[in-house]
Amino acid sequence: MQEWYDPEGYAHDWYAAPEPTRPRQSAYEEPVTAAYVGSAAPPSMEPTAPPYREPGSVPYEQPRVAPAPLDDETVALRIPGSMPGAISSPLPGPMPDLIPDASRMVGNASPPVPAPGGRAARRKAARRHGRHGGPQESPESLDSRESLASTEKGAEAPLTRMEARQAERARKPGAAVIASRMIGEVFITTGVLMLLFVTYQLWWSNVRAHQQADSAANNLQQDWATGKGEPGTFEPGQGFAILHIPKLDVVTPIAEGTSKTKVLDRGMVGHYAEGSLKTAMPDAKTGNFALAGHRNTHGEPFRYINKLEPGDEIVVETQDDYFVYKMTSILPVTSPSNTAVIDPVPKGSGFTEPGRYITLTTCTPEFTSKYRMIVWGKMVEDRPRSEGKPEALVQ
């Protein structure tokens, strides 16, 4: 039996004519399907003659290889085996990350090998090898740092009893600090008390006095309406009339006496009716009906009597009559001891003969009691209540 060998060395035992041999590809030639990365051009390929074949035989076809996809990014780094056209044979299962980061490899330094163990071991290895490719830290430097840390911790040892007492004395404030704190507290307390006092004087005293004066006036009018009130002598602090000053919108009770606590501080005006300062009642045929009142705080009924002008009405309402006065003159400032201003014929008023007069006295300047302000008026009408209110109260 005739045997022959093909170009690849395989023997065939049939007698058919041997197939013409396909010319072997040159060693320097590369497959036409190889992918070239970047701008490298493929080597020149010499054209070869088609292989010889017998008529009627099956033509020889060269195996086709699918072209590898081109990579758009041609300047980036690639892990070996991931380049287009490269032959790779991945193994099953996850691959260990043993390829070093090129950005951390400087000079001929070898890449660090992942340390075995948990997170603490990896951190310790990172400190030894340095971070981001830095210089490695020797075990001696680590030992020195650990010894320094232990020394610092040892410095925080508990203090002795004597040291603790000395530290406690150092923390205590000195006498100067304590004195300054006490002085500051005194100033603050004084400021708060003054603020409260001013608030009471300027606001609350007026509120309270107005309430008391309004209550006294209502009770007085009810007594007149029911006939309980009796003209005659009144007890100190007892209300017996109502003062009207239409221009100043003043309506306040008139009580017997000038007591500060029983009369004036309750928002009422007081009638001079004690000792040598006793003055006439409004129903007297001649005399001076003198009144006193606060200009500031405690209802301040005489706050604006300095604005009265000659001819302004002042009305005194009693159980049986309305006594109408007209303002005649004013004395802006005088001494508190000048009692002549409330005489039956008051000095400085311009009156020269007995008559039926009214005198209003108050403190001046405002918020002080250093001097007195005096306003005088003369009666122009004695109107019984049965005839109705005077025109000064009707308007």
Secondary structure, DSSP 4 states (H G I P E B T S, - for coil): ---EE-TTS-EE---SPPPPPPPPPPTT---TT----TTPPPPP----PPPP--TTSPPP-PPP-PPPPPPS--SS---TT-STT----PPSSPPP--SPPGGG--TTPPPPPPPSSSHHHHHHHHHHH-STT-PPPPHHHHHHHHHHHHHHHHHTPPPPHHHHHHHHHHHS--HHHHHHHHHHHHHHHHHHHHHHHHHIIIIIHHHHHHHHHHHHHHHHHHHHHHT----S---TT-EEEEEEEGGGTEEEEEEEB--TTTTGGGT-EEE--SGGG----TTSSSEEEEEE--SSSTT-TTTTGGG--TT-EEEEE-SSEEEEEEEEEEEEEE-TT-GGGGSSS-TTSS--S--EEEEEEEEESTT--SEEEEEEEEEEEEEEGGG---HHHH-
